């Protein structure tokens, strides 16, 4: 097939539309990416291609990893779901039960599920970027704030704050950071190459983010349709995400490093009723909790209608989430499928259909598989 020479890895022939779609994106100018589709906990697509750097000198390798930005939220949410399944965390409990300082400034009725569903009223990070790298400061800041609305009554995407809020609850319960919890309880047992708080020995494998065409390292994240948050909150620039400080830090809403294989492997736990490869992380009921609708309506920060489950966006019968620049994961429990796309090539969100094209291609393969 034309262009397919650039694609490495393996795939089931029924799913050949997926590598073809990836090849088309690379032919159209994308730097590099990986795509994985897991069905029944097994990879039916595990492919990658292109380059791991903006200068296009180093090829994207099997073990190349990159910042998945807000796809990280699905990993942090999974930690909370595991603790809920074990009875150690009650999503309906006030946050203050686990984190007493959080109950300040009118937040005594804010519940754990409000943190997971972006309805807690603390959507904006207004501290300096450097403070994101210091856990104590980054969690104390939102804990001291008054909510912008009554928790639970509205949703506004907590693009950076959500990870610190959920992550501190995880830490108060377990005594471990989210990164430590994932290593010990999730990625470790599954053999998944995913980390929050990346040790230096992995730096050589990292593909730094490449700005969209005609943009540079000052390219900044902003919530579409919401001018107020862009002015009141600190914009995160691409150069921040490419910094060593960002890699080392635990920013559980946005600083996870992995590739499509590792993201799809971990999240296929939720597609398969809680167990993959003989490793059980959750009961089936614990998996179903992810899909319990917490909010449906206009999101005040995203400026569009959303349905929020417990830490995941809900899309019909599927759920998942995407990251700034294009990476995404979609989980389909009925099809027992997880699809992940992880790329170093950022794209303006308004123009970015890449992830959804790959998901559609994966569904075509699933139809053939189940026929």
Secondary structure, 3 states (H helix, E strand, C coil): CCCHHHEEEEECHHHHHHHHHHHHHHHCCCCEEEEEEEECCEEEEEEEEEECCCCCCCECCCCCEEECHHHHHHHHHHHHHHHHHCCCCCCCCEHHHHCHHHHCCCCCCCEHHHHHCCCCCCCCCCCCHHHHHCHHHHHHHHHHCCCCCCCCCCECCCCCHHHHHHHHHHHHHHCCCHHHHHHHHHHHHHCCCCEECCCHHHHHHEECCECCCCCCCCCECCCCCCHHHHHHCCCCEHHHHCCHHHHHCCCCCCCEEECHHHHHHHHHHHHCCCEECCEECCCHHHHHHHHCCCEEEEECCCCEEEEECCCCEEECCEEEEECCCCCEEEEECCCCEEEEEEECECCCHHHCCHHHHHHHHHHHHHHHHHC
